[in-house]
Amino acid sequence: MAKHMTYIFSEDARAQAEFYVQALGGEIVSVQTHGELPHATEEYKDKVLHLSLVAAGVNILMSDAVFEPVQQGTAINLVLEFEQEPEAYAAFEKLSEGGRVRDPIKPAFWGSLFGQLEDKFGIRWMITTGS
């Protein structure tokens, strides 16, 4: 069984998150910057790597789009978080059939599995496990 979340890539994740909180009520739960990464570059140190917010009772994940410009159709990713690693690996493999692996599923520095893919219909997915 998986949990679904929406992940938004933004030109300014903090401003966009603050707008959603003001418009819908809620709060920004956490913000991590690229500066917190090992080997962070000066260019991206203040950019949002990962932001979590709750707006209108809905969990939304966001980050600044630093490696690819935001374009219609690329700003939202569907996220599936699995409790068990075998489920995550299986979902990643099946969803990537006929599509494109953007980042192979593997252990991430924050302790969870993580991978990104674009399915054969052009939908972008992030597959992860609970930390």
PEQUI-V303549 format. One record per residue. RES is the residue in one letter. PHI is phi in whole degrees, 0 to 359 (NA if undefined). NEAR is the number of other C-alpha atoms within 8 Angstrom. Layout:
# PEQUI-V303549
res:RES phi:PHI near:NEAR
res:RES phi:PHI near:NEAR
This chain:
# PEQUI-V303549
res:M phi:NA near:4
res:A phi:244 near:7
res:K phi:247 near:8
res:H phi:262 near:8
res:M phi:220 near:11
res:T phi:254 near:11
res:Y phi:238 near:12
res:I phi:249 near:11
res:F phi:268 near:13
res:S phi:229 near:12
res:E phi:285 near:8
res:D phi:207 near:7
res:A phi:301 near:13
res:R phi:297 near:8
res:A phi:296 near:7
res:Q phi:294 near:9
res:A phi:296 near:11
res:E phi:299 near:9
res:F phi:299 near:8
res:Y phi:297 near:10
res:V phi:296 near:14
res:Q phi:294 near:8
res:A phi:285 near:6
res:L phi:243 near:8
res:G phi:80 near:9
res:G phi:127 near:11
res:E phi:200 near:8
res:I phi:276 near:12
res:V phi:274 near:8
res:S phi:202 near:8
res:V phi:221 near:10
res:Q phi:240 near:9
res:T phi:251 near:12
res:H phi:299 near:13
res:G phi:298 near:12
res:E phi:275 near:8
res:L phi:283 near:7
res:P phi:297 near:5
res:H phi:64 near:4
res:A phi:297 near:10
res:T phi:264 near:8
res:E phi:301 near:6
res:E phi:301 near:5
res:Y phi:250 near:10
res:K phi:304 near:11
res:D phi:264 near:8
res:K phi:284 near:10
res:V phi:285 near:13
res:L phi:276 near:10
res:H phi:203 near:12
res:L phi:228 near:15
res:S phi:240 near:12
res:L phi:221 near:14
res:V phi:240 near:13
res:A phi:225 near:13
res:A phi:55 near:7
res:G phi:79 near:6
res:V phi:252 near:6
res:N phi:282 near:10
res:I phi:229 near:12
res:L phi:249 near:12
res:M phi:213 near:13
res:S phi:203 near:13
res:D phi:286 near:13
res:A phi:276 near:10
res:V phi:259 near:7
res:F phi:256 near:4
res:E phi:206 near:5
res:P phi:297 near:7
res:V phi:288 near:10
res:Q phi:226 near:6
res:Q phi:304 near:5
res:G phi:96 near:5
res:T phi:245 near:9
res:A phi:276 near:10
res:I phi:237 near:10
res:N phi:239 near:12
res:L phi:274 near:12
res:V phi:247 near:13
res:L phi:244 near:12
res:E phi:252 near:13
res:F phi:255 near:14
res:E phi:282 near:9
res:Q phi:248 near:7
res:E phi:300 near:9
res:P phi:301 near:6
res:E phi:296 near:9
res:A phi:295 near:14
res:Y phi:298 near:9
res:A phi:296 near:8
res:A phi:297 near:9
res:F phi:299 near:12
res:E phi:298 near:8
res:K phi:291 near:7
res:L phi:292 near:9
res:S phi:277 near:13
res:E phi:300 near:9
res:G phi:79 near:6
res:G phi:249 near:12
res:R phi:222 near:10
res:V phi:281 near:9
res:R phi:268 near:8
res:D phi:207 near:7
res:P phi:304 near:9
res:I phi:289 near:11
res:K phi:196 near:7
res:P phi:298 near:8
res:A phi:260 near:8
res:F phi:297 near:5
res:W phi:271 near:5
res:G phi:105 near:7
res:S phi:251 near:11
res:L phi:287 near:13
res:F phi:205 near:13
res:G phi:205 near:13
res:Q phi:234 near:13
res:L phi:211 near:16
res:E phi:241 near:14
res:D phi:285 near:14
res:K phi:293 near:10
res:F phi:260 near:6
res:G phi:88 near:7
res:I phi:273 near:9
res:R phi:267 near:12
res:W phi:234 near:12
res:M phi:242 near:12
res:I phi:247 near:16
res:T phi:213 near:13
res:T phi:240 near:13
res:G phi:297 near:7
res:S phi:269 near:5
